[in-house]
Amino acid sequence: MMMTPITPDEEFITGGVKTKPKKRCCFQRYKLFIIAAIIAVIGLAIGVIIGYFSHPRYPLHYRAYTGVESWVKSSLLEYVDSHRIQSYIIEFSKKPHLAGTVGNDALANKLVERWKRYGLDKVELKTYQVLLSEPNKPAKIGFRLKSEDDFTVDIEKSIGVDEIDPDTVVPFAAYSPSGKVAGEPVYVNYALKSDFDFLKENLNIDVKGKICVGRFGKQYRGTMAQIAADHGCVGMVIYSDPEEIAPPGISENKLYPEGIYLPGSGVQRGTYMTGFGDPQTPLFPSTDYAFRIPEYKIKFKFPSIPIVPMGYNQAKVILEGLKAGSSTLPDNFTGSISGLEYNPGPGYKPGTEKGIVTIETDNSYVLKKITNVIGYIYGAVEEDRYVMIGNHRDAWVNGAVDAVSGGSVLNEIAFTFGKLKGDGWAPRRTVVFCSWGGEEYGLIGSTEYIEEYQHLLNARAVAYINVDIAVEGNYTLRASGTGNFAKLLHDVAKQIDMPDGENLYEVWKTRQEELDVFKQTKTNKTSTSSFGYPHITPIQANSDYAQFIQYLGISVLDLKVEKDIKQQPNAMYPTYHTAYDMHNVYKTVDPNFEFHRMMAQLAGLTLLHLADDVVLHLSANAYATTILKLIDGLDRLHGIKLNVRKWHETSRHEALINALTKAIDDFTEAARKIENEKDSIDIYDVMAVRRLNDRIMYLERCFIVPLGIMGDPAKRHVIYSSGANPYAKPGFGGIEDSWLRYLSDQNNQTMKDDVYKQIDQVVFALNSAIENLLDPSSVNLDEKN
């Protein structure tokens, strides 16, 4: 029987044995699946692309921090309160708080409690065991032939409403040795080297074996003692002459406590140590486990002769009746003690019956604890970048001006930033508040902290603002610091008003020029007007910013309101370092504490910009201008470029000056380029912003040389490290010191080589800075080498 053939469809439906149609059906199903998958992938890709270009490329967390917000700025300026600052000054200066004492520890603990209450994220105490100096009993002055004139240098007497606290330290010269010495007194003016030269060359006075009597001013007190010892003096008396601190013509009601000027019983205390930090642990922190150099090995840092500070009333007893010299003393050798004929001696005129003078001191070196208070508000975007502000907490006595003035401003800024944080603000970068201990003895607290955390700070610190004496007078702003702060400070000052309503920037600009012209006329020195007005004064090494810049290469700014030096030409305010440095000083200087408010606004707003600006506004252009002006000023003063070119024994000296000139020119061009980059950068490009800011921040580090200037490893910044005298005019201290040494012995090849070495280090540093400033994508190190 013949069967009917089965069709393919029938086979599929009836389950016949043929399978080919079944494979075709599966293939079709897989094909549909693959097509659907491809469509889905393409759709997802398109969605991702659309999403990428239609939404922010960076997290909202990052985009929220695009600079200083207007509400934050206006709130900061509004929150700062003069009455609150006044209350701090009265409270913090109520008791003496010398470093290493219970009074200073109590103030530190008070700040910890306050800063935590203000809302800072973290507040901690950093303690160090350091070598300090203290008196065991008051110094004595004796007259061998007239013992009824003998006296001790005791604590100042209470005047008016301000009672001298029984915890006040007696006047003494910190780190001066104990001893009893005798000799004829000789008046040596400011104890400058030129003063001793004048006495020897013009009056044939030999000071060897004598008691030298000098007046504060013109130079660091420790340098005075060193120069006196180098010339052979066996002991020294240093006093505050009324010419500087109570000038002729002022009435009694201008003396403290009715006015700002110093009574005759006021005595300036102070340190006489050379160098910064604990002298027993140089370059290392004074921790509990630290190796300490034995005292006998560090005596070179201290005066070698007994020193007694005193007021002008007691100094008059010593100076009265001194023999006249072979010729009249010049005007710049005489002061203003009423009724005193200034004569040099040595010894007394016949009939005075004073005879030989003896001085006796009894001081001790003591190991004591000092404390730093460190507070943090953590950054929300760049937590590992620190913007820092600080002030020293210790004082020789009550210290209303030095430095409770700055401490009160610091505390008000901490309060204000804490209040902003409570309002919902958070800084882009971490803000660090620092209250230093032991500054008066030699910047000890800040130096030990820097030594302990040097690697952390080197990697993370953007800049440091210092407010030591926030308000010294009421005339105009004085800003000292590294040149790169100029543009930022100008911009901030334009947003701040003086207490009388005038714009701070305009007043600063006008009055700074007036003071510069006055100083130029009075001293016959070159004006600094080539910097333009207003300008940031090159920094000196006499407050807690010193080792930030000198040792680590961290940009610094120091702020204060200065006095009118046309009316008050003395270097410091009159009651400086005396028991009369109490809050009543301000009743004629800043009675409503509006200048303190202005300084808190200025320092606070500058700190806010450092914390919140996306791109750091530290100007490389301004730095280049500063370098050029400083090197030209040094050349005008000493003729270094011209004279080095005349050293014809090798061609290297000509090449050296040419290299210096080229390095400055190239640095100026590199600075111009990075400033242009700031204007065109995409502020939402996280890595591009970070790279640019790192180049701005690390610029300062490029001026650090490993072995330090003049072989001093604690002073490593070739531009801003101080020379032998920390109070000398700043700028290229290594070059200037080596040049002055060379001039003293021009036939010494080693001296000449030192000049060459110091200039060479500057060229090296400038070339390093150039490489740092250039856009990394434009630098080919192989081609350059």
Secondary structure, DSSP 4 states (H G I P E B T S, - for coil): -PPPPPPHHHHHHHT-S--HHHHHHHHHHHHHHHHHHHHHHHHHHHHHHHHHHHS-SS-HHHHT-SS--HHHHHHHHHH--HHHHHHHHHHHTSS---TTSHHHHHHHHHHHHHHHHHT-SEEEEEEEEEEEEEESS--EEEETT-GGG-EE--PPPPBTTBPPPTTPPPP-EETPPPEEEEE-EEE-TT--HHHHHHHHHHH----TT-EEEEES-SS-HHHHHHHHHHTT-SEEEEE--HHHHS-TT--GGGBTTTSSBPPTT----EE--SSSS-TTSTTS---TT-----GGGSGGGS-SS-EEEE-HHHHHHHHTTBPP-SSPPPGGG----TT------SSB-TT----SEEEEE-EEEEEEEEEEEEEEE--SSEEEEEEEEEEE---SS--IIIIIIHHHHHHHHHHHHHHHHHTT---SEEEEEEEESS-TTTSHHHHHHHHHTHHHHHHHEEEEEE-SSSBS-SSEEEEEE-GGGHHHHHHHHTT-B-TTS-BHHHHHHHHHHHHHHHHHHHH-PPPSGGG-SS-PEEP-SSSTTHHIIIII--EEEEEEEEP-TTT--SSS-TTTTSTT-SGGGHHHH-TT-HHHHHHHHHHHHHHHHHHH-SS----HHHHHHHHHHHHHHHHHHH-HHHHHHT-TTSTHHHHHHHHHHHHHHHHHHHHHHHHHHHHH--TT-HHHHHHHHHHHHHTGGGGB-TT-GGG-TT--BTTT---S-TTSPPS-HHHHHHHHHHHH-TT-HHHHHHHHHHHHHHHHHHHHHHHHHS-GGG--HHHH-
